[in-house]
Amino acid sequence: MKYVPKETTDDDLIQQYLDKGGKVSKGKTKPLAYDLGISKGTWGNKLTKEEKEAKGLK
């Protein structure tokens, strides 16, 4: 992929931040809960007790 800087990026400010000891890192994320729905209609909704039993969870 080709890197294309955005027009709103101010390279001078970024360089000043890095020169003062700042660093850029990737943040940590939590894994998704095992009982979250992943289909389009149920995204983010947890499974009901009956659905968990049907899937064999817990």
GIBELJO-V782228 format. One line per field, one symbol per residue. ss: DSSP state (@ for helix, = for strand, . for the rest). A space follows every 10 residues. Layout:
ss: ???
//
This chain:
ss: .......... @@@@@@@@@. .......... .....=...@ @@...=..@@ @@@@@...
//
